[in-house]
Amino acid sequence: TLEAVESICTGDGLDSFDVLDTLQNLAVKSLVIVSEGVNGRLRYRLLETIRQYAREKLVSTEQLNVFRDRHLDWFLDFEAKARPKLFSGEQIGMLNCLDDEHDNFRAALAWSKETSVEKGLQLAAGLYRFWRLRGYWCERLEWLRKLLATPGAQAPTSTRAFALIARGDLELSQGEYGDAEKSFIESLQICRQLCDEKGIVEALGGLARLSIQQENFSRAGEFSKESLELARKIGDNLQVSYASNRYAFALRMQGDRALADELLKESVTLFTQKVDLGSNQNFFASPESQNPFFNLALSEQDQGDFERARIYFEDGLAFFRKTGSSHEIAWFLRYLADLSGRDGDLERAQCLYKEALNIVQELKDKYCIAHTLDGLAQVEDRKGNYENAASFAYEALKLCEEVGSKPRIAHAQWTLGLSLLHADFVGAKQWLKSSLMMRVLLKNKSETADSLEALAKLNSLRGDTERAIKIFAAVSTLRKTISSAKTHTEKSELDRHLSVLRAEVGIDMFTSAWIEGSAMSLEHVVKLAQTDITH
């Protein structure tokens, strides 16, 4: 842009007020190409042959590194100024603007490895939300890993600690839990060494999120409690809100709902009072893992009060409509769509998903597009439109594979398998088994239960009724050990399915198979579900 050229290229005989005339003269001679960028802003670039010639001239004058340093500094400053807008009503426009500059960011990051890794780490960590929302998951992780592995980046600085948290959250999102733990622990060690209390809170928060994802809620509670106490000490209300929210989630999953609800209400109060996310370092986690509205709703869902859950989701949606943050608006529309679909209101679910899809497509957010298409696939499946369901599910799976998120890949495989149950038995079996094994490896019991239940349905459809009953029974036992409530509609559908199976085999055989399945270990039932069906 003109602003960048004026800042980076002036000096040595070129004044800032001469830049525009110089660019226009070069454009007339076809040495500079002018194009229109976001919001009508003009952008200037050199033809490749001209760029190579200009670079050679710079090298000969020993000025190349000077201009590279200026370039790095300018785009580091540009990112810092852009970041708060990614949490506001200017979100979509700024994402498009950052996309225009993506090659410049890449060039700045590449140069930082040679001249200032510290600045490179600042830039890579700062670009986190842009990379996340635009689906550049694999690239962002590669940059952080490269920069953190550079010899000049090994000193235990706050910048390294900050970048480690960014890397850890990327690894967490992609299901690389062992690597994520190493990143968060190293960050925590550095922050303790530096007596960086805010950094300690951040690192503990990362470890808590990891423990929640792994369903180790006792460990999550320990990390969350420590981070909450420290956040209170330093007086950071937004961090208190985040930590209260995580601690409440962990307590709720361990059965302490009274204290969890108290913490969640405090979290909502503080969150709505100060939601200056753009100026706060804790912008790594996904919306649902940090959002008190989401966890209040989830708490009500687990207790079977789906109407109150809907109210909390609607409160969250209303709050983010006021802030203008399109990404969060889309998330809450999807939450409401999920709940409507689970409760049997398929028409409302479809409308909400479509509204969310319009937003995330404008955002060009591959992860959220995939998530929303996945929801539309489930609605079409419930309506009996299996071809449409499979089409949506397959599109979602491709996007998840592009992003590289193992948890979402497993979910998309599960949805695709369900959509094929009535039309393509071989395909359904392949995708459901693949989903099951990935979820087992990720140690996500609630989603493992979903995959097992889908395979039980597949067995029943293929006539292997006894095995289906055993798997259903094992899943019922598993769900009792975790908070995984079903809506009234879901319970009714499952009861009808079990009634059909009971009628097919008789009460005695059904009871015998149910008792046997109820006593199975998770390892045993997974093996049973994986065994090839021969009917």
N, C-alpha and C positions, 0 to 999 in steps of 0.2 A: 504494500500500500504506500501511498505518498508519505504518510506519517512515519512509516518504518524507514523509508529511503532517507527522509530528512534527518532522522535521528542517527542512522548508522553511517551514512555516506558523506556527511558534510565534514568540512575541514580540509586542510591541504589544498586550498585554492577554490573550494566549492562552498559557498554560503547557502544557508537553508533557504533563503528567498530566491535563489537561483535554481533550485532543484526542479521545480515544476517546468520552467522554461527548458531546462536541459532535457528532461524526460520527453517533452513534447517534440523537441527538435530531433531526438533519437527515434521517436515513433514515426515522424515524417519520413525519415531515412530507412524505416523498416528494420532498425537495429534493436528496437524495443517493441514488444507486443503489448498492446493495451486491451484489457478485457474487463467485463463488469462482474464484480463479486457480489457478496451478500449486501442487501439493502442498497444496491446501486453504486456501491463503492468501487472506484476504479482500481484495478490491480495491474502491475507492470512486471513483465518477465523478459528475459533475454532468450533469443534463439540459442539452441544448444551449442552450435559452432561459435557463436559470439561469446557465450558464457565461458567456453573453454579457452578462447583467446584472451578474454579479460582476466581469467584466473592466472594464465601464464604471465601476463604483464604484472599482475599483483605480486606473484612469486618473485619475479625479477627485481621488484622494488623493495622486497622484504616487508611488504605491508599487509600480506594476506592474513597473518595471525591477528593483527590489530583489528581488522574489519570483522574477523570471525568472533573475536572477543566482544566487539560492540553488538554484533548480531545476537550472540548468546544473552548478553545483558538485556537487550531490548525485549526479547521474547520471554525472558524470565519475568520481567516487569509487566509485560502485556498479560501473561497468564495470571499473575497475582491480582491484577485489576479486573480480569474477566471472571475469576472464580465466583465471587458473590452473586453474580448475575445468573449463575447456573442453578440457583435456589430461589429464583424470583420469577415474575411474569415475563422477564426478558430471556428466559431459559432457551427457548427454541431459536431465537435470533442469534444468541451468543454461541450456541452449539454449531450453527451453520457458519458463523464467523471463525470459530476455532477450526472447523473442518477445512476452511479455505487456507488456513495457516499450517495445516498439519505437516506438510513437507518442510516448512521452516522449523517447526518444532523438532522434527526428526534430525535435521541438519544441526540444530543447536545441541541436541542431545549427543550426537555423534562427536561433535567438536569438544564437548565438555569432558569426554573420556580422556582427551589429550591435554587439556589445559586446566579444568576446574571440575573435578568430579563432584565436589560439594554443591556447586551450582546445578550440575546435571541431576543430582538426587533431589534437590529442591524442585526443579522443573518437573521431573518424572512423577514425584509424589503429588505435586500440585495439579497435574493433568489427570489425576485419578478419575474424577467424576466425568469429565469429558470422554475419556476412554471407555468408562463403564457404560455411559448412556448411549454411546455410538457403537458399542459392540466390539471394540478393539481389545478384547480381553487377552488374547494370546500375545499380541504385540506389546501391550503394557507390561505384562509379566516378564517378557523377554528383556525389555529395556531395564527394568528394575534389577533383574538378576545380573545383567551385564555390568551395570554401574556399581552395584554393591560388591561385585567380585573384583573390581578394579583395585590394584594395589594402593592407589591414593585414597580409597574410600574406607580403609580398614580402621581408622582411628575411631574411638568410641565417642562420637559427637552426637549432639541432639538431632542433627540432620540425618545421620545414619539411622538413629533410632526411629525417627519419623518415617523414613523410607522403608524400614523393616516392617513397620506396621502396615504400610500400603501393600508391600509384597505379601505379607501374611494374609491380609484380607483377600487378595487376588487368589492365593493358593487355597484359601478356605472356600471361596466361591466356586472354584473349579474342582473341589473334592480332593485336593492334595493335602490331606489333614496332617500328615507327618511333617511335611515341609512347613506348613502354616505354624505348627507348634514351635518349630525351631526358630522361625522368624520372630514370633511374638516373645519367646523366652529371651532371645538375644536382645531384643529391644528393651525388655523389662530390666535386664541386667545392666544395660548401658544407662538407662534412666535412673536406676538406683545408685549407680556409681556417680552420676552427675548430680544427684539429689534433685532431679527434675520431677517434681511431684505431679505436674500435669501430664508429663510423659508417662509416668508410672500408671496413672489412671487410664490413659489410652491403651497401654500394653496389657494391663489387667482386663480391660474391656475386650480386647482381641481374644485373650485366652478364655474369657467367659463365653464369647460368641462361639468359639471353636467347641467348647465343652457342651454347649446347648445343641449345636449341630450334631455332635456325636452322642447326644442324649445321656451325657454324664452330668446329671443335674446337681448332684452333690458337689462335684468339683466346680461347676458353674456358679453355684451359690457361694462358695468360698472366695472365688475370684471377684464376684460381683459385690459381696459384702465389703471386702477390703477396698475396692475401688470406690464404693459409695462413701465409706468413712473418710477416705482421703479427699474425695470431691467436696464433701461437706467442710472439711478442714480448710481447704484453700478457697472456699466460697464461690465456686463456679457452678451456678445454678443449672446451666444447661448440662454439664457433666453429671450433676446430681440427678437430673431427670433421666439421662441415659442409664446411669448406674442403677437407679431405683427400678427402672423398667426391666433391666436384665435380672436383677436380684429377685424381683417379683415373679418373673417367668420361671426362674429356677425353683423358687419356693412353691409356686403353684403346681409344678410338675412333681414336687415331693409331697403334695397334699396339704400344705399350709396356706389355705386360700384366704383366711382372714387377714394375715399380715401381707400377703401378696396383693390383695385388693386395696389395702391401705396405702401401700407403696405405689401402686399404679395410679391411684387418684392424685397422690403428691406429684408423681411424674407428669401427669397431664397438666396439672396446674403450672408447674415450672416450665414445661415445654411450651405452653401457649403464651406464657409471659415473655419468654426470650427464645425466639427461634432464629437467631442470627447464625445459621449454619455455615454460611459462606466464609465468615471470619473465624470459624472454629475449626481446629484441626480434625475433630471427630466427624469427618464427612465420608468415612470409608464404608461403613456398614450399609447393607441393603436396607430399604425403608422399613420392612416389617420387623427386622431384628432390633431396631432402636425405637420404634414408634409406640408410644403408650396407648394410643387409640386402638391400634391393632391388637395389642396384648390384652387390653380390657375386653375387647370383643371376643378374643380367643378364650379368655377365662370363662365368659358366659357360655360360649359354645360347649366347652368341656363339661359344664354343669347342666347342659341341655336346654338353656334358656336362649334360644336362637333369636327371639324377638329383641331382647336386650342387646344381643350381639349385633343385630342389624342397626340398632340405634347408635352404638358406639362407632360402627363403620361409617354411618351417615354423618356423625359428628366430625370424624376425621376428614371426610370428604369436604364438608362445609368449611372446616378450618383451612385446608389447603387450597380451596377455591379462593379464599380471601388472600392467601399469600401469592397466588398465581403460579405456583410451581406445577407445571404440566405433568412432570414425571410422577409426582406424588398423587395428583388428581387421578391419573390413569390407574395407579396402584389401587386406590380405594374404590374406584369403579369396578375393578376386577374383583376385589374382596366381596363387594356387594353382589356381583354377578355369581361368584362361586357359591355364596350362601343361598341365593335365590335358586340356583340350579340344584343344589343339594336338597333344598326343601320342596322341589317339584315345580317351581314357578319358572318353567323353561322359557316362556316368552319374554319375561322381564330379564332373565339371565342373558338371553341373546341380545336384547337391546343394550344392556349395560356393557357387555363384551364388545359390541360394535362401536359404542361410544368411546370406550377405552382404546380400541384398535385404531380409530381415526387419530387419536392423540399420539399414540406411540409410533405410528407410521410417520407422522409429521416430525416427531423427535428423531426418527431413524434409529430407534433403540431396538436392536435385534433381539436382545434377551427378553424384553417386555413384549415385543411382537410375538415371539415364540410362545411366551406364557399365555398370551391372550388367545392366540390361535388354538392352543391346547384346550383352553376353556370352551371355545366355540365347537371344537371337535367333540367334546363330551356332551354338549347340548344336542348336537346333531345325532350323536349315538343314542341318547335317551329318547329322541324323537323317532328313532328308527330309520333315519337318513344315513345309512351306513357308508355309502359311497362318499357323501359330503364329509362325513366324520373322518374317514381315512385320508381324504385329501388335505383337510386342515391339519390333521395329526402328522402327516408326512412332511408338510411344509414346516411345521413347528420343529420337528426332529432335525431337519436340515439346518435350520437356523441355530439350534442348540449345539450342533456339531461344529458350526462355524465359530461360535463363541467359545466352545471348549469347556462348558460347565457340566461336569459329570452328574451332579444331582439332577439338573434339568434334562440331560440326555436320558437318564433313567426314567424320569417322569414322562417324557415324550414317547419313549418306547412303550411304556405301560399304556398310555392313551391310544397309541397306534394299535397295540395288541387288542385292546378292548373293542376298537372300531372294526376289527377284522374277524371277531368271534363268529359272526353269523354268515360270513362270506368266504373266508380264507383260513381254514383251520391250521394249515401248515404255517402260514405267515403269522397268525395270531400266537401260536405256540412259540415260534422263534423270538418274537419281540417281547412277549411276556416273560419268557425264561431269561432273556438278556437283561431285562429290567430288574428282575428278581435278583440275579447274581450281582449286578452293580450296586443295588441297594443293600444287599448283605455285606458287601465289601465296604460300603460307606457307613455301615453300622447304624442305619436309620430304621428303627424298629417299626415306627408307625407306617412308613411307606413300604417297608418289607411286608407288613400285614396287607396293604392294598394289593401288592403284586401276588401274594399267596391267594388272596380271595379271588382275584381275577382268574388264576390258574384253577382254582376250585370250580369256578363257573365253566371254564373250558372243559374240565373233566366231566362235569355233569352233562354238558351238551353232547359229549362224545360217548356217553353211556357208561362211564366208569363212576357209577354213583357212590359206591362204598368209599373210594379214595376221595371223592369230592367231599363227602360228609366228614371224613377225618380231617381234611385240610380246613374246612369251615370251623370245625370244633377247635382245632389248634389255634386258628386266628382269633376266635372268640376268647380263648384263654389269654392269648398274647395281648389283646386289646384291654383286658382287665388289669394288666400290669403296667399299662401306660395310659396317659390321658388321651383317648382317641374316640370321642363320642360321635354317635351318628345322629343325623336329624330324624324326625319322626318319619319322613318319607323314606329315607334310606333304611330305617329299621323295618318299615312295612314291606319294602321290596325284598329285603333279605328274608324276612319271615315267610313271605309268599314262596320264595325260592326253596327254602327249607321244607315248607309244607309239601311242595311237589315231590321233593326227594323222599320225604317220609312216606308219602302215599305210594311211591314206586317200590320201595323195599320193605315196607311194613315197619311197625313200631319197634319190634324186637331187634331187627338188624340195624335200624337207624340208631337206637339207643346204644347198642354194642359198639358200633363204629364211632359214635359221638364220644363215648367214654374213653375209647382207645385214643382218639385224636386229641382229646382234652389233656391227656397225660404226656403227650409228645413234647420233646425239647424242640427249640427253634431249629437246631441243626438237623434233627430228625425230620421235621415237617418240610424243611427246605429240600432235603434229599428226596423225600417222597414226591414233592411237587415237580422236581426236576426229572424224575424218571419218565422215560418215553411212554406215551400213551399208545397202546397197540390196537385199540378198538377202531 
